[in-house]
């Protein structure tokens, strides 16, 4: 008899696994100044380092999603965690820009598999009426992971005077999840590779999926620019006044996002219970609120006292992850059962290729063009928040097809289960 963890272990283990993707990104954000000084990088160069992992994702997500569906989520997510640990350890030992950027590029393997696999795994194990709430709890891992990475990066640097130990510690955490994931329960249906390939067009024809991916791309520009550059903005805006506290302050802002992730899941379920396209309207509202709060925060930095700016940042942080569970709920609503991972993979590929992967790089380039000071960085980040406008246009267009695509996915899942 093989060892299996109970179903209640599914959410916390997947939570930890997916959180690692954001822990290392936030650690990179808070350690960015030390890395720039060590390697002699400009803002544009550091922006490329931040974007290296994000650029790898469009290349990896679709193959990873298909392997999740065909080979099995348990096997592939465990393998991805092990490979991510190796890449993260290589980043800790990197000697320069090329080796560090290559290691960050390779680290995208974990998010490629877990982004599609974890959310589809949870969606399959819980009923649709609770989908938003469960995914909201799951996506609390984003702010939790970001906060943990910020704390870990700050603490390890304060204790050792080096940015490298943090990456070694995170690599060890990744190996732990690689051991735990194969022990989780799953009700994933068996899929024949031939039939799977023949029916992929069912997913690609979903207008709702494609438009939601474009909306997510615009939202990711806002989110990833915020994550990569906010510690730098605070350090430049407040100088010695913020010395030694920028990392912990940003960690608190990120941790506040846990409330927003949970609220987003509740919002998705509540609005969906009241109207057939409620989740789409919930996504539009969440993206707009996120962008408005970001612009207020960026414009306050350097113009009000450090304590006041941090307080505004905490309020803003509660809204940072608000749209995430709503967007993933929409995608799972229109996904046939056998193609849950692939559907997330399609959205992920679009969201990174059409926007998210380039957010930190474009913001860094804008900052460089505007002078690389606190004012330039603040203006560049505020401009990144304007991506909410096209996001809402794409999501509004998705509402026209959402109900039909959802019914088609339900019929396909029912026919597949009867075959």
C-alpha positions in Angstrom: 0.0 0.0 0.0 1.5 3.3 -1.1 1.7 6.2 1.4 -0.7 9.0 0.7 -1.4 12.3 2.5 -5.0 13.1 3.4 -7.0 15.5 1.1 -6.7 18.3 3.7 -2.9 18.3 3.0 -3.5 19.2 -0.7 -4.0 22.9 -0.2 -1.1 23.6 2.2 1.4 21.6 0.2 0.5 23.2 -3.1 0.4 26.5 -1.3 4.0 26.1 -0.2 5.1 24.8 -3.7 3.6 27.8 -5.6 4.7 30.3 -2.9 8.3 29.5 -3.7 7.9 31.1 -7.2 7.2 34.4 -5.5 9.5 34.0 -2.5 12.6 34.0 -4.8 11.2 36.9 -6.9 10.7 39.1 -3.8 14.1 38.1 -2.4 15.6 39.2 -5.7 13.7 42.5 -5.4 15.0 43.3 -1.9 18.5 42.0 -2.7 18.6 43.8 -6.1 20.7 46.8 -4.9 23.4 44.4 -3.6 23.3 42.4 -6.8 23.5 45.5 -8.9 26.5 46.8 -6.9 28.2 43.3 -7.0 27.7 42.9 -10.8 27.8 46.5 -11.9 24.3 46.5 -13.4 22.2 49.5 -14.5 18.4 49.6 -13.9 17.8 48.3 -17.4 20.2 45.4 -16.8 18.6 44.5 -13.5 15.2 44.8 -15.1 16.4 42.1 -17.6 17.4 39.9 -14.7 14.0 40.3 -13.1 12.3 39.5 -16.4 14.5 36.5 -17.3 12.3 34.0 -15.4 9.2 35.7 -16.8 10.5 35.5 -20.4 11.1 31.7 -20.0 7.5 31.1 -19.0 5.8 31.5 -22.4 8.3 28.9 -23.8 7.6 26.4 -21.0 3.9 26.8 -19.9 2.1 25.0 -22.8 4.4 21.9 -22.8 4.3 21.8 -19.0 0.5 22.1 -19.0 0.1 19.2 -21.5 2.5 17.0 -19.5 0.5 17.7 -16.4 -2.6 16.5 -18.1 -1.1 13.5 -19.9 1.7 12.2 -17.5 0.0 13.4 -14.3 0.2 16.4 -12.0 1.9 14.5 -9.1 4.9 13.4 -11.1 5.4 16.6 -13.1 5.1 19.0 -10.2 7.5 17.0 -8.1 10.1 17.0 -10.9 9.6 20.7 -11.5 10.2 21.5 -7.8 13.5 19.5 -7.9 14.6 21.3 -11.1 13.7 24.7 -9.7 15.8 23.9 -6.6 18.8 23.2 -8.8 18.4 26.4 -10.8 18.0 28.5 -7.6 21.2 27.0 -6.2 22.9 27.9 -9.4 21.7 31.5 -9.1 23.2 31.7 -5.6 26.6 30.7 -7.0 26.4 32.9 -10.2 29.6 34.8 -11.0 28.1 37.5 -13.3 25.2 38.8 -15.4 25.1 35.9 -17.9 25.3 33.1 -15.4 22.8 34.7 -13.0 20.4 35.6 -15.8 20.6 32.0 -17.2 19.8 30.5 -13.8 16.8 32.8 -13.4 15.6 31.8 -16.9 15.8 28.1 -15.9 14.0 28.7 -12.6 10.8 29.3 -14.7 10.3 25.6 -14.8 8.5 25.5 -11.4 6.0 28.2 -12.2 5.4 26.7 -15.6 4.3 23.4 -14.1 2.7 24.6 -10.8 0.9 27.6 -12.3 -1.1 25.3 -14.5 -1.0 22.1 -12.4 -1.8 23.4 -8.9 -4.9 25.5 -9.7 -6.3 22.8 -12.0 -5.7 20.2 -9.3 -7.6 22.2 -6.7 -10.4 23.0 -9.2 -10.8 19.3 -9.9 -11.0 18.4 -6.2 -13.6 21.0 -5.1 -17.1 21.8 -6.4 -17.6 24.8 -8.7 -19.7 26.6 -6.1 -16.6 26.7 -3.9 -14.0 27.2 -6.6 -13.4 30.9 -6.1 -13.1 30.6 -2.3 -10.6 27.7 -2.6 -8.5 29.4 -5.2 -8.7 32.6 -3.2 -7.2 30.7 -0.2 -4.6 29.2 -2.5 -3.5 32.5 -4.1 -2.8 33.9 -0.6 0.5 32.1 -1.3 1.5 35.0 -3.6 1.6 37.7 -0.9 2.8 35.1 1.7 5.6 34.0 -0.6 6.5 37.6 -1.5 6.6 38.6 2.2 8.6 35.5 3.1 11.1 36.2 0.3 11.5 39.9 1.4 12.1 38.9 5.0 14.4 36.1 4.1 16.4 38.3 1.7 16.7 41.1 4.2 17.6 38.9 7.2 20.1 36.7 5.3 21.9 39.8 3.9 22.0 41.5 7.4 23.4 38.3 9.0 25.9 37.4 6.3 26.6 40.6 4.3 26.0 38.6 1.1 23.0 38.1 -1.2 23.9 34.5 -2.0 22.8 32.5 1.1 19.2 33.3 0.6 19.1 31.5 -2.7 20.7 28.4 -1.2 18.1 28.4 1.6 15.2 28.6 -0.9 16.7 25.7 -3.0 16.5 23.5 0.1 12.8 24.4 0.6 12.1 23.4 -3.0 13.6 19.9 -2.4 11.2 19.5 0.5 8.2 20.1 -1.7 9.6 17.7 -4.3 9.3 15.0 -1.7 5.8 15.9 -0.5 4.0 16.4 -3.8 4.0 12.7 -4.9 2.2 11.8 -1.6 -0.9 14.0 -2.4 -4.3 12.6 -3.4 -5.6 13.3 -6.9 -8.7 12.3 -8.9 -7.1 13.2 -12.3 -8.7 11.2 -15.2 -6.5 9.1 -17.4 -5.9 10.8 -20.8 -4.8 9.1 -24.0 -2.1 11.2 -25.7 -3.6 10.7 -29.2 -7.1 11.8 -28.1 -5.7 14.6 -26.1 -3.8 16.1 -29.1 -6.8 15.7 -31.4 -9.1 17.7 -29.1 -6.8 20.5 -28.2 -8.6 22.8 -30.6 -11.6 22.7 -28.2 -9.5 24.7 -25.7 -7.9 27.0 -28.3 -11.3 27.9 -29.7 -12.5 29.4 -26.3 -12.8 33.1 -26.9 -13.2 33.6 -23.2 -10.0 31.9 -22.4 -8.0 34.0 -25.0 -9.5 37.3 -23.9 -9.0 36.5 -20.2 -5.3 35.7 -21.0 -4.9 39.1 -22.5 -6.6 40.8 -19.5 -4.3 38.8 -17.2 -1.3 40.0 -19.3 -2.1 43.6 -18.6 -2.7 42.9 -14.9 0.7 41.1 -14.7 2.5 44.1 -16.0 1.2 46.0 -12.9 1.9 43.1 -10.5 5.4 42.1 -11.6 6.6 45.7 -11.9 5.4 46.4 -8.4 7.0 43.3 -7.0 10.4 43.9 -8.7 10.8 47.7 -8.1 9.0 48.8 -5.0 11.9 48.2 -2.6 14.1 50.2 -5.0 11.6 53.0 -5.1 11.4 53.3 -1.3 15.1 53.2 -0.9 15.6 55.9 -3.4 12.8 58.1 -2.2 13.8 58.0 1.5 17.5 57.2 1.5 19.0 56.9 5.0 15.6 57.3 6.6 14.6 54.0 5.2 17.9 52.2 5.6 17.6 48.7 7.0 13.7 48.9 7.0 12.8 48.9 3.3 12.7 45.1 3.2 10.6 44.5 6.3 8.3 47.4 5.3 7.7 45.9 1.9 7.2 42.5 3.4 4.3 43.8 5.5 2.8 45.4 2.4 3.0 42.1 0.5 1.6 40.1 3.4 -1.4 42.5 3.5 -2.2 41.1 0.1 -3.4 37.8 1.6 -6.6 39.5 2.6 -7.1 40.6 -0.9 -6.5 37.2 -2.4 -9.1 35.7 -0.1 -11.5 38.6 -0.8 -11.1 38.1 -4.5 -12.1 34.5 -4.2 -15.2 35.4 -2.2 -16.0 38.2 -4.7 -15.8 35.7 -7.6 -18.3 33.2 -6.0 -20.7 35.9 -4.7 -21.1 37.7 -8.0 -21.3 34.5 -9.9 -24.2 33.4 -7.7 -26.1 36.5 -8.7 -25.5 36.7 -12.4 -24.3 34.2 -15.0 -21.3 36.3 -16.0 -20.6 37.6 -12.5 -17.0 36.4 -12.4 -16.1 38.5 -15.4 -17.4 41.7 -13.9 -15.7 40.8 -10.6 -12.4 40.5 -12.5 -12.8 44.0 -14.1 -13.6 45.6 -10.8 -10.7 43.9 -9.1 -8.2 45.0 -11.7 -9.4 48.7 -11.6 -9.2 48.8 -7.8 -5.6 47.4 -7.9 -4.4 49.9 -10.5 -5.9 52.9 -8.7 -4.4 52.0 -5.4 -1.0 51.4 -7.0 -1.0 54.9 -8.6 -1.9 56.5 -5.3 1.0 54.6 -3.6 3.6 55.4 -6.2 2.7 59.1 -6.3 2.9 59.3 -2.5 6.4 57.8 -2.3 8.8 60.7 -1.7 6.0 63.2 -1.3 4.9 62.2 2.2 6.8 61.0 5.2 8.2 57.5 5.2 5.8 56.2 7.8 2.8 57.6 5.9 4.1 56.1 2.6 4.4 52.7 4.3 0.9 53.0 5.7 -0.5 53.8 2.2 1.6 50.9 0.9 -0.1 48.5 3.3 -3.5 49.6 2.2 -2.4 49.2 -1.4 -1.0 45.8 -0.7 -4.3 44.4 0.3 -5.5 45.0 -3.2 -2.5 43.7 -5.1 -3.6 40.1 -5.5 -7.4 40.8 -5.6 -7.8 39.9 -9.3 -5.8 36.6 -9.2 -8.4 34.1 -8.0 -11.1 35.7 -10.1 -9.1 35.3 -13.3 -8.1 31.7 -12.6 -11.8 30.9 -11.7 -12.9 32.2 -15.1 -10.4 30.0 -16.8 -11.4 26.9 -14.8 -15.1 27.6 -15.5 -14.5 27.3 -19.3 -12.0 24.4 -19.1 -13.1 20.8 -20.0 -12.1 18.4 -17.2 -9.3 16.7 -19.2 -7.8 20.0 -20.2 -7.7 22.0 -17.0 -3.9 22.3 -16.9 -3.8 23.1 -20.6 -6.4 25.9 -20.2 -4.3 27.5 -17.5 -1.3 27.0 -19.7 -2.9 28.9 -22.6 -3.8 31.7 -20.3 -0.4 31.8 -18.8 1.4 31.8 -22.1 -0.7 34.7 -23.3 -0.4 36.6 -20.1 3.4 36.4 -20.0 4.1 36.8 -23.7 1.7 39.7 -24.2 2.6 41.6 -21.1 3.7 40.1 -17.8 7.2 39.0 -18.9 8.1 42.5 -20.0 6.7 44.4 -17.1 9.9 44.7 -14.9 12.1 45.3 -18.0 9.9 48.0 -19.4 9.6 49.7 -16.1 13.3 49.6 -15.6 13.9 51.1 -19.1 11.3 53.8 -18.4 13.0 54.6 -15.1 16.4 54.8 -16.9 14.9 57.1 -19.5 13.5 59.3 -16.8 16.7 59.7 -14.8 16.9 56.5 -12.6 16.2 58.6 -9.4 13.2 58.2 -7.1 11.1 60.5 -9.3 11.9 58.5 -12.4 11.2 55.2 -10.8 7.9 56.4 -9.3 6.7 57.8 -12.6 7.7 54.6 -14.4 5.7 52.5 -11.9 2.7 54.8 -12.1 2.7 54.5 -15.9 2.8 50.7 -15.5 -0.5 50.9 -13.6 -2.2 52.3 -16.7 -2.2 48.7 -18.1 -5.5 48.3 -16.2 -7.3 50.1 -19.0 -6.7 47.6 -21.8 -7.1 44.8 -19.2 -10.7 45.9 -18.6 -11.4 46.2 -22.3 -10.3 42.6 -22.9 -12.3 41.3 -19.9 -15.4 43.3 -21.0 -15.2 41.6 -24.4 -14.9 38.2 -22.7 -18.3 38.5 -21.0 -20.0 38.0 -24.4 -18.7 34.5 -24.8 -18.3 33.4 -21.1 -21.7 31.8 -20.6 -21.6 29.8 -23.9 -18.0 28.7 -23.3 -18.8 27.6 -19.8 -21.8 25.5 -21.0 -19.6 23.9 -23.8 -16.9 22.9 -21.3 -19.6 21.3 -19.0 -21.0 19.3 -21.8 -17.6 18.2 -23.0 -16.6 17.1 -19.4 -19.9 15.1 -19.1 -19.4 13.4 -22.4 -15.8 12.5 -21.6 -16.7 11.0 -18.3 -19.3 8.8 -20.0 -16.9 7.5 -22.6 
